[in-house]
Amino acid sequence: MYNHIEGNIYTIPVPLPGNPLKELNSYVIKDERRSLVIDTGFNMPECYEALSGGLDELGIDMQRADLFLTHLHADHTGLAPAIAGRDSKIYISQEDGERLARGLGKVKGSGRVSEYRSYGFSEEELSHLDDAPSMKYQHKERTDFTYVGDGDTIAYGGHRLQVISTPGHTPGHVCLYDKANRIMFLGDHVLFNITPNITTWPGFDDPLGHYVHSLMDISIYDVRVPLPAHRAVTCTMAERIGTIIEHHGTRIREMLDAMDANPGITAYDLSGKMTWRVRGKTNSWEDFPLAQKWFAVGETAAHLEYLLRRGRVRREFDGRVWHYYTE
């Protein structure tokens, strides 16, 4: 199944079973000479069936098509090797491509276990870290990527597409901008009825600061048709950018209030005092799915890092876990 956007641009809805994101919007620029597919879905049979079926219906021959991956997350990259043709280019930023290559093994031994332990996860919860969707549904084989960076351009089907670096959601997230037609392929940088997850990354300092800066950077572009990787468009891009920035300000104020009331709290316990919505409803922390706790605590930690770097909070380490205090 596919949907027509305009001209030679289409979207294929790729289901993400068991995931609150529900679907990935995989975009296609169709051209008789060479087409472009933007983002792919999880490495799951259901995703492969939907994407390959949509491409067949569109008459896309992957032997004459390339792939563009907006960032490294498995719901965007998991099917890339399986769907690519023998000579297909697979574009991705060097930052995310190299991280993806390094992360093809298990999480255990990568340093992430000790990081999440320091946030306050129990040993029982940590034993399931490899079950996170980012690990379970990623492709397992090495892939030859074609790296792109900020300001690079690629051309498909009469569309000249500029690569825009938008770090934050991942260290190497990028968008694609068609200036002539005022179209932007947004990946997960700007989503319209859910908020992109901003989490911590080894070797990538201040992810929330980078994300807010990237939002401000992208707000200068004239965008008539914003194309997010999940869900629908519900307002202008400028309006949504303002709402997202306001959301993070509200979240920071909520955190500071909770830390004032609970000096020495851990990132894990602080997450339990925050307001979260999963699958469209507000959830208690006790009922929170473990797969979503990785995202929630990572996001809390990213906000705490933002506050630490700006001198708004301090932390102390007890040998296993960090404890946070307002200044």
Contacts in CASP RR format, 6 or more apart in sequence:
PFRMAT RR
TARGET T0000
AUTHOR 0000-0000-0000
METHOD contacts of the structure
MODEL  1
MYNHIEGNIYTIPVPLPGNPLKELNSYVIKDERRSLVIDTGFNMPECYEA
LSGGLDELGIDMQRADLFLTHLHADHTGLAPAIAGRDSKIYISQEDGERL
ARGLGKVKGSGRVSEYRSYGFSEEELSHLDDAPSMKYQHKERTDFTYVGD
GDTIAYGGHRLQVISTPGHTPGHVCLYDKANRIMFLGDHVLFNITPNITT
WPGFDDPLGHYVHSLMDISIYDVRVPLPAHRAVTCTMAERIGTIIEHHGT
RIREMLDAMDANPGITAYDLSGKMTWRVRGKTNSWEDFPLAQKWFAVGET
AAHLEYLLRRGRVRREFDGRVWHYYTE
1 12 0 8 1.000
1 13 0 8 1.000
1 50 0 8 1.000
1 53 0 8 1.000
1 54 0 8 1.000
1 57 0 8 1.000
2 10 0 8 1.000
2 11 0 8 1.000
2 12 0 8 1.000
2 28 0 8 1.000
2 54 0 8 1.000
2 57 0 8 1.000
2 58 0 8 1.000
3 10 0 8 1.000
3 11 0 8 1.000
3 12 0 8 1.000
3 13 0 8 1.000
4 10 0 8 1.000
5 11 0 8 1.000
5 27 0 8 1.000
5 225 0 8 1.000
5 227 0 8 1.000
6 225 0 8 1.000
8 29 0 8 1.000
8 30 0 8 1.000
8 31 0 8 1.000
8 157 0 8 1.000
8 158 0 8 1.000
9 27 0 8 1.000
9 28 0 8 1.000
9 29 0 8 1.000
9 30 0 8 1.000
9 159 0 8 1.000
9 183 0 8 1.000
9 227 0 8 1.000
10 27 0 8 1.000
10 28 0 8 1.000
10 30 0 8 1.000
10 58 0 8 1.000
11 25 0 8 1.000
11 26 0 8 1.000
11 27 0 8 1.000
11 28 0 8 1.000
11 227 0 8 1.000
12 25 0 8 1.000
12 26 0 8 1.000
12 27 0 8 1.000
12 28 0 8 1.000
12 50 0 8 1.000
12 51 0 8 1.000
12 53 0 8 1.000
12 54 0 8 1.000
12 55 0 8 1.000
12 58 0 8 1.000
13 23 0 8 1.000
13 24 0 8 1.000
13 25 0 8 1.000
13 26 0 8 1.000
13 50 0 8 1.000
14 23 0 8 1.000
14 24 0 8 1.000
14 25 0 8 1.000
14 26 0 8 1.000
14 40 0 8 1.000
14 41 0 8 1.000
14 47 0 8 1.000
14 50 0 8 1.000
14 51 0 8 1.000
15 22 0 8 1.000
15 23 0 8 1.000
15 46 0 8 1.000
15 47 0 8 1.000
15 50 0 8 1.000
16 22 0 8 1.000
16 23 0 8 1.000
16 24 0 8 1.000
16 41 0 8 1.000
16 42 0 8 1.000
16 47 0 8 1.000
16 75 0 8 1.000
17 44 0 8 1.000
17 46 0 8 1.000
19 42 0 8 1.000
19 75 0 8 1.000
19 133 0 8 1.000
20 278 0 8 1.000
20 279 0 8 1.000
20 280 0 8 1.000
20 292 0 8 1.000
21 75 0 8 1.000
21 194 0 8 1.000
21 230 0 8 1.000
22 230 0 8 1.000
22 231 0 8 1.000
23 230 0 8 1.000
23 231 0 8 1.000
24 39 0 8 1.000
24 40 0 8 1.000
24 41 0 8 1.000
24 47 0 8 1.000
24 75 0 8 1.000
24 76 0 8 1.000
24 229 0 8 1.000
24 230 0 8 1.000
25 39 0 8 1.000
25 227 0 8 1.000
25 228 0 8 1.000
25 229 0 8 1.000
25 230 0 8 1.000
25 231 0 8 1.000
26 37 0 8 1.000
26 38 0 8 1.000
26 39 0 8 1.000
26 40 0 8 1.000
26 41 0 8 1.000
26 51 0 8 1.000
27 37 0 8 1.000
27 38 0 8 1.000
27 39 0 8 1.000
27 185 0 8 1.000
27 227 0 8 1.000
28 35 0 8 1.000
28 36 0 8 1.000
28 37 0 8 1.000
28 38 0 8 1.000
28 55 0 8 1.000
28 58 0 8 1.000
28 60 0 8 1.000
29 35 0 8 1.000
29 36 0 8 1.000
29 38 0 8 1.000
29 156 0 8 1.000
29 157 0 8 1.000
29 159 0 8 1.000
30 58 0 8 1.000
30 59 0 8 1.000
30 60 0 8 1.000
30 157 0 8 1.000
31 156 0 8 1.000
31 157 0 8 1.000
31 158 0 8 1.000
33 64 0 8 1.000
33 157 0 8 1.000
34 64 0 8 1.000
34 65 0 8 1.000
34 66 0 8 1.000
34 156 0 8 1.000
34 157 0 8 1.000
35 60 0 8 1.000
35 64 0 8 1.000
35 65 0 8 1.000
35 66 0 8 1.000
35 156 0 8 1.000
35 157 0 8 1.000
36 65 0 8 1.000
36 66 0 8 1.000
36 67 0 8 1.000
36 68 0 8 1.000
36 154 0 8 1.000
36 156 0 8 1.000
36 157 0 8 1.000
37 55 0 8 1.000
37 60 0 8 1.000
37 62 0 8 1.000
37 65 0 8 1.000
37 66 0 8 1.000
37 67 0 8 1.000
37 68 0 8 1.000
37 83 0 8 1.000
38 67 0 8 1.000
38 68 0 8 1.000
38 69 0 8 1.000
38 70 0 8 1.000
38 176 0 8 1.000
38 185 0 8 1.000
38 187 0 8 1.000
39 68 0 8 1.000
39 69 0 8 1.000
39 70 0 8 1.000
39 75 0 8 1.000
39 76 0 8 1.000
39 77 0 8 1.000
39 187 0 8 1.000
39 229 0 8 1.000
40 47 0 8 1.000
40 51 0 8 1.000
40 67 0 8 1.000
40 69 0 8 1.000
40 76 0 8 1.000
40 77 0 8 1.000
40 78 0 8 1.000
40 79 0 8 1.000
40 80 0 8 1.000
40 83 0 8 1.000
41 47 0 8 1.000
41 51 0 8 1.000
41 74 0 8 1.000
41 75 0 8 1.000
41 76 0 8 1.000
41 77 0 8 1.000
41 78 0 8 1.000
41 79 0 8 1.000
42 74 0 8 1.000
42 75 0 8 1.000
42 78 0 8 1.000
42 79 0 8 1.000
42 133 0 8 1.000
42 137 0 8 1.000
43 74 0 8 1.000
43 78 0 8 1.000
43 79 0 8 1.000
43 82 0 8 1.000
43 137 0 8 1.000
43 138 0 8 1.000
43 139 0 8 1.000
43 140 0 8 1.000
44 137 0 8 1.000
47 78 0 8 1.000
47 79 0 8 1.000
48 79 0 8 1.000
48 82 0 8 1.000
48 83 0 8 1.000
51 79 0 8 1.000
51 83 0 8 1.000
52 83 0 8 1.000
54 60 0 8 1.000
55 62 0 8 1.000
55 65 0 8 1.000
55 83 0 8 1.000
62 83 0 8 1.000
62 84 0 8 1.000
62 85 0 8 1.000
62 88 0 8 1.000
63 85 0 8 1.000
63 86 0 8 1.000
63 87 0 8 1.000
63 88 0 8 1.000
65 85 0 8 1.000
65 88 0 8 1.000
66 88 0 8 1.000
66 89 0 8 1.000
66 90 0 8 1.000
66 91 0 8 1.000
66 156 0 8 1.000
67 80 0 8 1.000
67 83 0 8 1.000
67 84 0 8 1.000
67 88 0 8 1.000
67 89 0 8 1.000
67 90 0 8 1.000
67 91 0 8 1.000
68 91 0 8 1.000
68 92 0 8 1.000
68 154 0 8 1.000
68 176 0 8 1.000
68 185 0 8 1.000
69 76 0 8 1.000
69 77 0 8 1.000
69 80 0 8 1.000
69 90 0 8 1.000
69 91 0 8 1.000
69 92 0 8 1.000
69 96 0 8 1.000
70 76 0 8 1.000
70 173 0 8 1.000
70 174 0 8 1.000
70 175 0 8 1.000
70 176 0 8 1.000
70 185 0 8 1.000
70 186 0 8 1.000
70 187 0 8 1.000
70 188 0 8 1.000
70 189 0 8 1.000
70 229 0 8 1.000
71 77 0 8 1.000
71 92 0 8 1.000
71 93 0 8 1.000
71 96 0 8 1.000
71 169 0 8 1.000
71 170 0 8 1.000
71 172 0 8 1.000
71 173 0 8 1.000
71 174 0 8 1.000
71 187 0 8 1.000
71 188 0 8 1.000
72 92 0 8 1.000
72 96 0 8 1.000
72 97 0 8 1.000
72 99 0 8 1.000
72 100 0 8 1.000
72 170 0 8 1.000
72 172 0 8 1.000
73 134 0 8 1.000
73 170 0 8 1.000
73 188 0 8 1.000
74 133 0 8 1.000
74 134 0 8 1.000
74 135 0 8 1.000
74 136 0 8 1.000
74 137 0 8 1.000
74 138 0 8 1.000
75 133 0 8 1.000
75 137 0 8 1.000
76 187 0 8 1.000
76 188 0 8 1.000
76 229 0 8 1.000
77 92 0 8 1.000
77 100 0 8 1.000
77 138 0 8 1.000
77 139 0 8 1.000
78 137 0 8 1.000
78 138 0 8 1.000
78 139 0 8 1.000
79 139 0 8 1.000
80 90 0 8 1.000
80 139 0 8 1.000
80 143 0 8 1.000
81 90 0 8 1.000
81 139 0 8 1.000
81 141 0 8 1.000
81 143 0 8 1.000
82 139 0 8 1.000
84 90 0 8 1.000
89 146 0 8 1.000
90 143 0 8 1.000
90 144 0 8 1.000
90 145 0 8 1.000
90 146 0 8 1.000
91 145 0 8 1.000
91 146 0 8 1.000
91 147 0 8 1.000
91 148 0 8 1.000
91 154 0 8 1.000
92 100 0 8 1.000
92 145 0 8 1.000
92 146 0 8 1.000
92 147 0 8 1.000
92 148 0 8 1.000
93 147 0 8 1.000
93 148 0 8 1.000
93 149 0 8 1.000
93 163 0 8 1.000
93 165 0 8 1.000
93 172 0 8 1.000
93 173 0 8 1.000
93 174 0 8 1.000
94 147 0 8 1.000
94 149 0 8 1.000
95 167 0 8 1.000
95 171 0 8 1.000
95 172 0 8 1.000
96 170 0 8 1.000
96 171 0 8 1.000
96 172 0 8 1.000
96 173 0 8 1.000
97 145 0 8 1.000
97 147 0 8 1.000
99 170 0 8 1.000
99 171 0 8 1.000
99 172 0 8 1.000
99 201 0 8 1.000
100 138 0 8 1.000
100 143 0 8 1.000
101 142 0 8 1.000
101 143 0 8 1.000
101 145 0 8 1.000
103 110 0 8 1.000
103 138 0 8 1.000
104 138 0 8 1.000
104 139 0 8 1.000
104 140 0 8 1.000
104 141 0 8 1.000
104 142 0 8 1.000
105 135 0 8 1.000
106 130 0 8 1.000
106 135 0 8 1.000
107 113 0 8 1.000
107 129 0 8 1.000
107 130 0 8 1.000
107 132 0 8 1.000
107 135 0 8 1.000
108 129 0 8 1.000
108 130 0 8 1.000
110 202 0 8 1.000
111 202 0 8 1.000
112 129 0 8 1.000
112 202 0 8 1.000
113 126 0 8 1.000
113 129 0 8 1.000
115 200 0 8 1.000
115 202 0 8 1.000
116 126 0 8 1.000
116 129 0 8 1.000
116 294 0 8 1.000
116 297 0 8 1.000
117 123 0 8 1.000
117 126 0 8 1.000
117 320 0 8 1.000
117 321 0 8 1.000
118 317 0 8 1.000
118 320 0 8 1.000
118 321 0 8 1.000
118 322 0 8 1.000
119 266 0 8 1.000
119 267 0 8 1.000
119 268 0 8 1.000
119 297 0 8 1.000
119 298 0 8 1.000
119 300 0 8 1.000
119 301 0 8 1.000
119 321 0 8 1.000
119 322 0 8 1.000
120 266 0 8 1.000
120 267 0 8 1.000
120 268 0 8 1.000
120 269 0 8 1.000
120 297 0 8 1.000
120 320 0 8 1.000
120 321 0 8 1.000
121 268 0 8 1.000
121 293 0 8 1.000
121 297 0 8 1.000
125 290 0 8 1.000
125 293 0 8 1.000
128 290 0 8 1.000
129 135 0 8 1.000
129 294 0 8 1.000
130 136 0 8 1.000
131 290 0 8 1.000
131 291 0 8 1.000
132 291 0 8 1.000
132 294 0 8 1.000
133 291 0 8 1.000
148 154 0 8 1.000
148 163 0 8 1.000
148 174 0 8 1.000
149 163 0 8 1.000
149 165 0 8 1.000
149 174 0 8 1.000
150 163 0 8 1.000
150 164 0 8 1.000
150 165 0 8 1.000
150 174 0 8 1.000
151 162 0 8 1.000
151 163 0 8 1.000
151 164 0 8 1.000
151 165 0 8 1.000
152 162 0 8 1.000
152 163 0 8 1.000
153 160 0 8 1.000
153 161 0 8 1.000
153 162 0 8 1.000
153 163 0 8 1.000
154 161 0 8 1.000
154 163 0 8 1.000
154 176 0 8 1.000
155 161 0 8 1.000
159 178 0 8 1.000
159 180 0 8 1.000
159 181 0 8 1.000
159 183 0 8 1.000
160 178 0 8 1.000
160 179 0 8 1.000
160 180 0 8 1.000
161 176 0 8 1.000
161 177 0 8 1.000
161 178 0 8 1.000
161 185 0 8 1.000
162 176 0 8 1.000
162 177 0 8 1.000
162 178 0 8 1.000
162 179 0 8 1.000
163 174 0 8 1.000
163 175 0 8 1.000
163 176 0 8 1.000
164 174 0 8 1.000
164 175 0 8 1.000
164 176 0 8 1.000
164 177 0 8 1.000
164 217 0 8 1.000
164 218 0 8 1.000
164 221 0 8 1.000
165 172 0 8 1.000
165 173 0 8 1.000
165 174 0 8 1.000
165 214 0 8 1.000
166 173 0 8 1.000
166 174 0 8 1.000
166 175 0 8 1.000
166 189 0 8 1.000
166 214 0 8 1.000
166 217 0 8 1.000
166 218 0 8 1.000
167 173 0 8 1.000
167 204 0 8 1.000
167 207 0 8 1.000
167 210 0 8 1.000
167 211 0 8 1.000
167 214 0 8 1.000
168 198 0 8 1.000
168 207 0 8 1.000
168 208 0 8 1.000
168 209 0 8 1.000
168 210 0 8 1.000
168 211 0 8 1.000
168 214 0 8 1.000
169 188 0 8 1.000
169 189 0 8 1.000
169 196 0 8 1.000
169 197 0 8 1.000
169 198 0 8 1.000
169 211 0 8 1.000
170 201 0 8 1.000
171 201 0 8 1.000
171 203 0 8 1.000
171 204 0 8 1.000
171 207 0 8 1.000
171 210 0 8 1.000
173 187 0 8 1.000
173 188 0 8 1.000
173 189 0 8 1.000
173 214 0 8 1.000
175 184 0 8 1.000
175 185 0 8 1.000
175 186 0 8 1.000
175 187 0 8 1.000
175 189 0 8 1.000
175 218 0 8 1.000
176 184 0 8 1.000
176 185 0 8 1.000
177 183 0 8 1.000
177 184 0 8 1.000
177 185 0 8 1.000
177 221 0 8 1.000
177 223 0 8 1.000
178 184 0 8 1.000
179 222 0 8 1.000
181 224 0 8 1.000
181 225 0 8 1.000
182 222 0 8 1.000
182 223 0 8 1.000
182 224 0 8 1.000
182 225 0 8 1.000
183 223 0 8 1.000
183 224 0 8 1.000
183 225 0 8 1.000
183 227 0 8 1.000
184 218 0 8 1.000
184 221 0 8 1.000
184 223 0 8 1.000
184 225 0 8 1.000
184 226 0 8 1.000
184 227 0 8 1.000
184 237 0 8 1.000
185 227 0 8 1.000
186 226 0 8 1.000
186 227 0 8 1.000
186 228 0 8 1.000
186 229 0 8 1.000
186 237 0 8 1.000
187 227 0 8 1.000
187 228 0 8 1.000
187 229 0 8 1.000
188 196 0 8 1.000
188 197 0 8 1.000
188 228 0 8 1.000
188 229 0 8 1.000
188 230 0 8 1.000
189 196 0 8 1.000
189 214 0 8 1.000
189 215 0 8 1.000
189 218 0 8 1.000
190 196 0 8 1.000
190 215 0 8 1.000
190 218 0 8 1.000
190 226 0 8 1.000
190 228 0 8 1.000
190 237 0 8 1.000
190 240 0 8 1.000
190 241 0 8 1.000
190 244 0 8 1.000
191 228 0 8 1.000
191 229 0 8 1.000
191 230 0 8 1.000
191 231 0 8 1.000
191 240 0 8 1.000
192 226 0 8 1.000
192 228 0 8 1.000
192 231 0 8 1.000
192 232 0 8 1.000
192 233 0 8 1.000
192 234 0 8 1.000
192 235 0 8 1.000
192 240 0 8 1.000
193 231 0 8 1.000
193 232 0 8 1.000
193 234 0 8 1.000
194 230 0 8 1.000
194 231 0 8 1.000
195 244 0 8 1.000
195 247 0 8 1.000
196 211 0 8 1.000
196 244 0 8 1.000
197 295 0 8 1.000
197 299 0 8 1.000
198 207 0 8 1.000
198 208 0 8 1.000
198 211 0 8 1.000
198 248 0 8 1.000
198 299 0 8 1.000
198 302 0 8 1.000
198 303 0 8 1.000
199 207 0 8 1.000
199 295 0 8 1.000
199 298 0 8 1.000
199 299 0 8 1.000
199 301 0 8 1.000
199 302 0 8 1.000
200 207 0 8 1.000
200 298 0 8 1.000
200 301 0 8 1.000
200 302 0 8 1.000
200 305 0 8 1.000
201 207 0 8 1.000
204 210 0 8 1.000
205 305 0 8 1.000
205 309 0 8 1.000
206 305 0 8 1.000
206 306 0 8 1.000
206 309 0 8 1.000
207 302 0 8 1.000
207 305 0 8 1.000
208 248 0 8 1.000
208 302 0 8 1.000
208 303 0 8 1.000
208 305 0 8 1.000
208 306 0 8 1.000
209 306 0 8 1.000
212 245 0 8 1.000
212 248 0 8 1.000
215 241 0 8 1.000
215 242 0 8 1.000
215 244 0 8 1.000
215 245 0 8 1.000
216 241 0 8 1.000
218 241 0 8 1.000
219 237 0 8 1.000
219 238 0 8 1.000
219 241 0 8 1.000
223 237 0 8 1.000
226 233 0 8 1.000
226 236 0 8 1.000
226 237 0 8 1.000
226 240 0 8 1.000
227 233 0 8 1.000
234 240 0 8 1.000
235 243 0 8 1.000
248 303 0 8 1.000
251 274 0 8 1.000
251 303 0 8 1.000
252 303 0 8 1.000
252 306 0 8 1.000
252 307 0 8 1.000
254 274 0 8 1.000
254 275 0 8 1.000
255 270 0 8 1.000
255 274 0 8 1.000
255 300 0 8 1.000
255 303 0 8 1.000
255 304 0 8 1.000
255 307 0 8 1.000
256 307 0 8 1.000
256 312 0 8 1.000
256 313 0 8 1.000
256 326 0 8 1.000
258 265 0 8 1.000
258 270 0 8 1.000
258 273 0 8 1.000
258 274 0 8 1.000
259 265 0 8 1.000
259 270 0 8 1.000
259 313 0 8 1.000
259 324 0 8 1.000
259 325 0 8 1.000
259 326 0 8 1.000
260 326 0 8 1.000
262 269 0 8 1.000
262 270 0 8 1.000
262 273 0 8 1.000
263 325 0 8 1.000
263 326 0 8 1.000
264 316 0 8 1.000
264 323 0 8 1.000
264 324 0 8 1.000
264 325 0 8 1.000
265 273 0 8 1.000
265 323 0 8 1.000
265 324 0 8 1.000
266 321 0 8 1.000
266 322 0 8 1.000
266 323 0 8 1.000
266 324 0 8 1.000
267 297 0 8 1.000
267 298 0 8 1.000
267 300 0 8 1.000
267 301 0 8 1.000
267 304 0 8 1.000
267 322 0 8 1.000
267 324 0 8 1.000
268 297 0 8 1.000
268 300 0 8 1.000
270 300 0 8 1.000
270 304 0 8 1.000
270 324 0 8 1.000
271 285 0 8 1.000
271 293 0 8 1.000
271 296 0 8 1.000
271 297 0 8 1.000
271 298 0 8 1.000
271 299 0 8 1.000
271 300 0 8 1.000
272 285 0 8 1.000
272 288 0 8 1.000
272 296 0 8 1.000
273 285 0 8 1.000
274 296 0 8 1.000
274 300 0 8 1.000
275 282 0 8 1.000
276 282 0 8 1.000
276 283 0 8 1.000
276 285 0 8 1.000
276 288 0 8 1.000
276 292 0 8 1.000
276 296 0 8 1.000
277 283 0 8 1.000
278 288 0 8 1.000
278 289 0 8 1.000
278 292 0 8 1.000
288 296 0 8 1.000
304 313 0 8 1.000
304 315 0 8 1.000
304 324 0 8 1.000
307 313 0 8 1.000
308 314 0 8 1.000
308 315 0 8 1.000
311 327 0 8 1.000
312 326 0 8 1.000
312 327 0 8 1.000
313 324 0 8 1.000
313 325 0 8 1.000
313 326 0 8 1.000
313 327 0 8 1.000
314 324 0 8 1.000
314 325 0 8 1.000
314 327 0 8 1.000
315 322 0 8 1.000
315 323 0 8 1.000
315 324 0 8 1.000
315 325 0 8 1.000
316 322 0 8 1.000
316 323 0 8 1.000
316 325 0 8 1.000
317 323 0 8 1.000
END
